[in-house]
Amino acid sequence: MDNHTQLLKQRREKAQTLADAGVNLFSNDFKNPQPVKEILPLADSLEPETHAPDNVVYRVSGRVMSLRKFGKAAFFHVQDETGRMQVYARRDELGEEFQLFKKWDVGDIVGVEGTLFKTKTGEPSLDASRLYMITKSLRPLPEKFHGLTDVETRYRQRYVDLIVNPEVRDTFRKRVEIIRMIRDFLTERGFMEVETPMMQPVPGGATAKPFQTHHNALDMDLFLRIAPELYLKRLLVGGFERVFEINRNFRNEGLSTRHNPEFTMLEFYQAYATYEDLIDLTEEMISSIATKVCGSAEIVYQGIPVNLAPPWKRYTMDEALVEVGGLDPELLQDDTVVGLAKKKGIKLQPDAGPGKAKTELFELLVEEKLIDPTFITAYPAEVSPLARRNEDDPNVTDRFELFITGRELANAFSELNDPVDQHERFAKQIAERGDDDEVHPELDTDYVRALEYGMPAAAGEGIGIDRLVMLLTDSPSIRDVILFPQLKAEVVAEPKKKKKK
């Protein structure tokens, strides 16, 4: 029997002993515990080895995180959502309860009543007068001195990760705060939060392979949304002038440190605005949130200093290819840039034009070098099927992407609201995909119909919430900021069969 199996066996034996003694191993009658963080400061004025003079009895509950037994006494730490506090248990004070206490383990969820004192080493503690078993833990926590360090196990057993790694709990608290600040920022500026369908008959708003399902009652195929964009813009047609959604999107594609099949996006749309208005709004929103969350707009991400204080750098795509990518401007001419891309090893479709070639060269030569926040504008119309063409140069669009630490964080543009142009671009996009069943090319005729009723001039933007949280919590992987990231199926080893004699 291996050590882990032996520990499981011992735990169940202890649980049975407690049950036989009449202890409810899964009780629900310990009411009104006090948060640990509210009790700890009350000991600040106490001298070491003294009790609080008022003899107030405090009640705390939480998980046992450490346990040191000394025969007639013991020290253990209880951890609740707000913090961790030491408890002193004595046989002289607890009587028969102390005998049952000997069957407690690290990981048990317990309740404690006791008076406040400070130990010889100055640690605020409770001198226990009553102990309560709330939930008996039948599995041991990871080894106390090393915690849960195996990355795969941490992601798969997030519940254990949250128990033993306080910095992980802090990351997800910050995530909640970041999302709340985004909501407050947009709501204060007149945006209305809405909800759009997660199951859509035509997947649109981005180019990606969707997840497909089937609705039995309607006898129709549906797709989990890859973006809410086209539905949010339908609301602009309907008369809502500022809308946003913090939404889950689903893309049936690869996994990486930056990609999870299920992820969270902020998308917002503003009538009578341009992409330049959204540049200013984005700078203000992200820099202000960073200052509140991190204490400064100057942060460090994975050892690299990043300055989020406005104003941020701005390049057109051509400027970035020259100034950051090191290309000669003459090489960006339409008749040479496709050949240059091929020389750089970029595989292009036979009908790919100069816009696609420039975009691929940008990803190869520029993107990872953009550490401080940088807006890239003037994206080719060829790769921007939903963006408004620039009135001075119809080959490019009024669009920007925001890059920080070499990663795309946001994508925005002045919206295309010409239904004829939109129909033509949809048709061209579908023709270029050919018989690509993975992305399900289909023209969203209802969206074109909506545009025919008239959509006001507008600008819209999408920001990757997960990537923003990664940046502001110094997290190297998207899996570090998603509570339950998608993983391969767990392989459970089957028990070895005994050999027949």
N, C-alpha and C positions, 0 to 999 in steps of 0.2 A: 504494500500500500504506500503510494507516494505521500509526501509531506502535506500537499494541499488536500488530498482526500482524507488524510488523518485529521486535519484541522476541521474539515466539514463534519466529520463523524463526532469529534469532540464537541462542537457547537450544538449539534442536535442532542447529544447526551445531556449537556447542561440545560438546554431548553426543556427537555423532558423532566429533569430533576425539578426545575422551577414549577412546571405545570403540575407535577405530582404534589408539590407543596401548596398548591392552590393559587399560584401566581397567574394572573391573566397576562399572557405573553403579548397580546395585541389589544390593550385597553384603550378606552376612549373617554376617560373621565378626569383627565388632568386639565383643568380649565385655567384660563387667564394667566399664562406665564408672562413674565416681564422680559423685555428685550435685554440681552446682555449688555449692549452698548449704553443703556441707561443706568445700569447698576455700577459698572466699572468706575466711572468718575466719582462716585460717592465715597470711594475709598481713598481719594487723593489726599485728604487731610489727615488720614490715620498714620500713626507711627508704626513701624514694623513690630509684629507680635502683639498687636492690640486689636480689640474688637470695637465695632461702632457702639457708642454708648447708648444709643436708643433701642438696641436689641430688636429692631424691625426684622421680621421674617420675610425674606424674598423668595420668589418662586421663579425658577428658570426651567426650560426644557430644551432638549437638543440631543445631538449625537455624541456619544463618548468617543473622544479622539485620542486619548492617552489614558493609561491606567497603571498605577504603581501601587502594589500591595505590600504591606509591611507587617503582616500578622494581625495585630489588633487595630490597625489604622490603614488608610489608603488615601492617595491623592489621585484625582482624575480630572480631565478637562471635558467640559460640555460645550459643544459648538452649535449655536443657532444661526439664523440667517444674518444676524447683525454682528456676531463676533464669537470669541471663545473665552471661557471663564473656568478657573480652577475651583474644584470642590474638595473639601477635606471630610472624609468619612471616618468616624470613630466607633468602635464597638461599644464603648462606654455610653455613648449618646444614643446609638441606634438600636442596641439590644439584639433581638432576634432578627431584625431586618438586616443586620450586618452579615449574618450567616447566609442569607439569600443573596446578598450583594456579592459574595464571593463567586457566584455563578455568572456575574456580569462579564461582558466582553467589550473590547473596543469595537465600535460600530453600533452598539445598542442605542436605541433612542429612549431617553429616560427623562424623568422629572425630578426636581430637587427642591426642597424647602430648607432654608437655613439663614443664619445671621452672617453679616458681613464682617470680615476681618482682613488684616494684612499679614502675610507670612514674614518670617525672618528675612527672606530675600526681597521683600517689598512687593510681592505679587498679591493683588486683590483676589480674595477667595471667599467662598461660602462655607461656613461650618455647618454641615448637614444635620438637620434634625429629622427629616423624613426623606425617603427615597421611593421612587415609583418606577416600575417597569412599564414603558409605553409600547415599545415594539422591540422584540428580540431579533437581533440580526443573526441569520443562519449562515452567512458567508463572511469570511474575514476581509477586511480592507487591505489594500496593498501595504507592503512592509513599511512601517512607520517612518523610518529614516530616509527612505528614498522616494516615497510617494508613487504615483502612477506616472511612469515615464514613457512606456511604450506607446508610440503615437497611434498606431492602429487600434490598440485597446482603448486609448483615451477617447477616440472618436466614436468607437462602437459602443462603449459603455460610458456615455457622457455623464450618466447619473453618478458614477463613481468618480469620474474626473472632477465633477463639481464638488463632491464631498471633500476630496483630499487636496485639491489645488485651489487655494483661495484666489490666485491671480486669474484663474479661468472665470470664477464667479464675477470678479471685477470687470473682465472684458465684456461679459454679457450685460452687466448693469450699465456699462458705458454705451453699449449698443442701444439699449432701451432709451437712454438719455439722448443719444444722437437723433434717433427717430422722433422722439418727442420735440426736440428743438427744431427739427425740420418742419414738423406740423405747425408749431407755434409761429415760426418764421413766415411760412406761406399764408397761414390763416390771418396773421396780422396785416398782410398785404392784400387782403381781399380775395384770396383763393379759396375755393370750396372743395372739400374732400369728397370724392365720389367713389363708387364701386362699379366696375365693368365686368362683363362675363369672363369667366375662366375657361369655359367650354365654348368654342367658336366653330361655326360651320366652315369658315374660311380662315386659315391662319395668316395673319398679316401684321404689318408694322415693322418687320425685320425679315432678313433672309436666314432661315435656320430650319433644321429638321425638327418637326413637332412630334409630340406624343399623340397617338391616335387612339380613340375609343369608339364605342358604338352605343347609341341610345336605343334601347329595345322598343320602348313604347312609340317613339317617333320613327323607328326604323331608319336611322340616319347616322352616318359617321360624323364624329365631332373631334376637335383637336384642342388639347390644352394650349392656352395662349402662349405665344412666343413674345408678345408685346401687347399692351392695351392701347397703343397709339391711335388706331383708326376709330375705336369706339370713343375715346376722349375727344377726338376732333369732330365726331358726330354731335357731341354736346355743344361745341362751339357753333355748329350749324343751328342747333336748337335754341341758342340764345344765352347759354351760360358762358360768360366771357373770361373767367379765370377758374380753371379746374385743376385738381391734382389727384393722383392716386399713388399710394405706397402699396405695391402689389407683388404677388408671387408670379414669376414667369417660369416657363418650362421649355427646355431645349434638349432634344434627344441626341446629344453630341458628346464629345469627349470630356474627361475629367482632368483637372490639373490644379496647381496651387491657386489659379485664378478663376477656375470654372467649376461649377457644380450644376448638375442638370436642373435643379430647382433653386432659384435665387430670387433676391428681392431687389426691386427697382423703384425709384421715384420717377414718375413722369408728370410733368405739369405743362399747361398750355395757357397762353395769354393772348387774347384778342387785341388787335391794334398795337402790336409790339413787333420788334424785329429781333433777329439773333443777336444784334449788338446790345439790345436792352438786357437780354438774358446773360450776356457776358458780365455785365455789371452786377446783376442780381446774384449770379453764381459766385463771383469773387466775394461779395459781401456775406452770402450765406455760409460758405465753407470756412472762410477765415474767421468769422465770428463764432461759429460752432467749435472750431479747433481751439480758439482762445479759451472758451468756456470749459471744454473737456480736458484740454492739456495744460491749461494755465498760461499758454503763450502761443502766438502764431508761428513761432520758430520751434519746430519739433525735430526729432530724430527718428528716422524709420530704418530699422535693421542696420544701425550704425552710420547711416548717411544723413547729414543735416539737410532739412527741407524747410524753406522759408515760405509760409503760406500768407504772409502779409501782402496786401495789395499795394501797388498794381502788379499784375502778373504779365509775363512775357506774351507777345502775340506775333505770330508769323503766318503768312500765307503758306500753303503747302509748297509752292515753288521756292519761296524764301527759305523755308526750313531745309529743303533738299540742297540748297546752295550753301547756306550759312552753317547748318548743323551737319548735314550729310556730306558736305565737301564736293558736290558736283559742280561742274562747269555749267553756267546758265545755258550755253548753247546746246548742251546735251538734252535739255528739256523740251526742245522743239518737237512738234508732233511727229515729224518724219524720222526722228532718231531715238526718241525715248523708249519706243517699244523694243527696238534692237538692243538698247542699253540694258533693259530689264532682262532680256534673254541672256545677254552676256554675263549678267550677275547670277545666272542660274535660276531665275524666276520662271516658273511654268505658267504660261498664259493660254487661255482659250484661243482658238484660231481667229475668232472675230473680236478679240479684245482690242480696245483702242488705247490711245495715249493716256486717257484719264485713269484707266485701270492700271496701266504700267506705272504711272507716277505714284499711285496709291500703294502698290506693292513695293516700289523702291523706298517709299517713305517708311513702311513697316520694317524693311530690312536695314536701312541705313540711319534712320533718325529716331524712331520711337523710343528705343531703350535709353537714349541719351538725354531725354527730357526729364530731368530730375525735379527741379523746381516747377511749380505750376506753369503750364504753357498752353495757350490757346492756338490751335491750328485752324486757319480759316481757308476759304476759297477752295473747297473740295470739288473735284470734277463732277459734273452732272452725271457722268457715266456711272458713278458709284453712289449716287444720291437720288434714288427714284422718288422720294417723297418731299424733297427740298425745293424751294423756290429758286429759279435761275436768277443769277445776278443780272441786273438790267444793263450794265455796261459791258459785261462779258458773259454771254449765254452758255459758254463752255464750262463755267463753274457755277456753284450755287452759294447762296447766302447761308453758310453752314459753318459750325465750328465743332471740333472735338477738343476736350480738355485732357491733358496728359500730366500725371504726377508720378514720380519715381519710375518713369518708363512705362507706365500703364495708362490705358484709356480709362478715364473716370466718368466722363460725361460726353453726350452727343446731343447737339441742338441745331436747329435751323429755322429760318423763316419758312413758314409752311407754304407748300404748293396748294393753291385753291382754285386753279383753272381746271375744270373737269375734263376738257378735251385733252390738254397736255397730260393730265394724270392718267387718263385712259390709255394714251399712246405709250407712256412710260411703263405702265403695268404690262401692256401687251408686249413691249420690247423685252422687258425683264423676263417674262414667261417664255418668250421665244428663245432667249439666250440659255435658259435652263434646259430647254429641249424636253426629253423624257425623264428628267430627274425626279423619280418618284420620292426620293428622300425629303425634298423640300415642298412637295405637293404644290406645284405651280398652278394657281387658279386665280382668275381675275375677280376681285371683290366688286361686283357690279352694284351692290347696295351702297358701298362707300362712294362710288362715282355718282350714283343717283343723289346721295346726300349733298355732294359738292354742287350738283346741278341746281339745288335749291339756293345755294349761295352760302359760302363760309367766309366770315370776315377775315381780312388780313390778320395774320397771327404768327406767333413763334412758339415753339415747343421744345422741350428738353427731357432727356432721360439721364439719370444719375444712378450709378451702381451703388446701392446701399452697402452691400457686403464689402466692396472694395474701399469705400469711404471708411467703414468701420475698421478694416484692416489697417489703413493708413493711420487713423487716430488712436489705435490701440497697439501699434507696433507689432502686428500679427503677420507672420510670414506666409500663411496659407489661408485661403478662403474657408477651409474646414475649421480653422481656429475661431471663426466668428459666426458659424452656423451651428446651432445647438445639435442638430442631428443630420450631419452631412450624409450624402449617398455613398455607400461603400459596396464592395463586392460581397456576395453572399458569404456568410461565415462558414468556414469549414470546421466541423466538429469531429474530432478524432473518435473513432469507435473504440470501445474497450477491447483490449487484446483477448482473444480466446485462449483458454488454457489448453495446452497440448494433452491429448489423450495418452494415457500410459499404455 
